[in-house]
């Protein structure tokens, strides 16, 4: 199935991206790239653990973290826009918005 990068721009209060990822690609190697309010996921207890327990690599946009007053933390990689473009265009086989 290859590597799938999921892009999330919505607050985790609006939906559970983990459920969607499991339904869409239960066996694939997965990553999630958090933009806009999606970066709130990095601050909620238990969410990072749920994702990393499933082997999901978590990326968060640096500018969106800063805009919301958040800093880098454990369990996710902070990326800039050029790195996000690399993830989308080169590192993953498919990209899906959730």
C-alpha positions as CSV (number, residue, x, y, z in Angstrom):
1,X,0.0,0.0,0.0
2,X,3.0,2.4,0.4
3,X,3.4,5.4,2.6
4,X,0.4,7.7,3.2
5,X,0.7,11.2,4.5
6,X,-2.5,12.5,6.1
7,X,-3.0,16.3,6.3
8,X,-5.1,17.7,9.1
9,X,-6.1,21.4,9.3
10,X,-9.0,21.1,11.8
11,X,-9.1,21.0,15.5
12,X,-9.2,17.6,17.0
13,X,-12.4,18.7,18.8
14,X,-14.1,18.7,15.3
15,X,-13.2,15.1,14.4
16,X,-11.0,12.2,15.3
17,X,-8.3,12.0,12.6
18,X,-7.1,8.7,14.0
19,X,-10.4,6.9,13.3
20,X,-10.3,8.3,9.7
21,X,-6.7,7.2,9.2
22,X,-7.5,3.7,10.4
23,X,-10.5,3.4,8.2
24,X,-8.8,4.7,5.1
25,X,-5.5,2.9,5.4
26,X,-5.4,0.3,8.2
27,X,-2.2,-1.4,7.0
28,X,-0.2,1.4,5.4
29,X,2.8,3.2,6.9
30,X,1.3,6.5,7.9
31,X,2.3,10.1,8.8
32,X,0.2,13.1,9.7
33,X,1.1,16.6,8.9
34,X,-0.7,19.2,11.1
35,X,-1.5,22.6,9.7
36,X,-3.6,25.5,11.2
37,X,-5.8,24.3,14.1
38,X,-4.6,20.7,13.5
39,X,-1.5,21.6,15.5
40,X,-3.8,21.6,18.6
41,X,-3.4,17.8,18.5
42,X,0.1,18.2,19.7
43,X,-1.1,19.7,23.0
44,X,-3.8,17.3,24.0
45,X,-3.0,14.6,26.4
46,X,-3.1,11.1,24.9
47,X,-3.4,12.0,21.3
48,X,0.3,11.8,20.5
49,X,0.5,8.5,22.4
50,X,-2.4,7.1,20.4
51,X,-0.8,8.0,17.1
52,X,2.7,6.9,18.0
53,X,1.4,3.6,19.3
54,X,0.1,2.9,15.8
55,X,3.4,3.8,14.3
56,X,2.2,7.2,12.9
57,X,4.9,9.8,12.4
58,X,3.6,13.2,13.5
59,X,4.7,16.5,11.9
60,X,3.5,20.0,12.9
61,X,4.0,23.3,11.0
62,X,6.3,25.6,13.0
63,X,4.5,28.8,12.0
64,X,1.1,27.4,13.1
65,X,2.5,26.3,16.4
66,X,4.0,29.7,17.0
67,X,0.8,31.5,16.0
68,X,-1.1,29.6,18.7
69,X,1.6,30.2,21.3
70,X,2.9,26.6,21.3
71,X,6.5,25.4,21.3
72,X,8.2,22.3,20.0
73,X,7.5,19.2,22.1
74,X,8.2,15.5,22.4
75,X,6.6,13.0,20.1
76,X,6.4,15.2,17.0
77,X,8.6,16.8,14.4
78,X,8.4,20.6,13.9
79,X,8.7,21.4,10.2
80,X,8.8,24.5,8.1
81,X,7.0,24.9,4.8
82,X,9.9,23.7,2.6
83,X,10.1,20.5,4.7
84,X,6.3,20.1,4.4
85,X,6.6,20.3,0.6
86,X,9.3,17.6,0.7
87,X,7.0,15.4,2.8
88,X,4.1,15.9,0.4
89,X,6.1,15.6,-2.9
90,X,8.9,13.2,-2.1
91,X,8.7,11.3,1.2
92,X,5.2,9.8,0.9
93,X,3.5,7.9,-1.9
94,X,0.0,9.3,-1.3
95,X,-1.4,12.4,0.4
96,X,-4.9,12.4,1.9
97,X,-6.7,15.3,3.6
98,X,-8.6,14.3,6.7
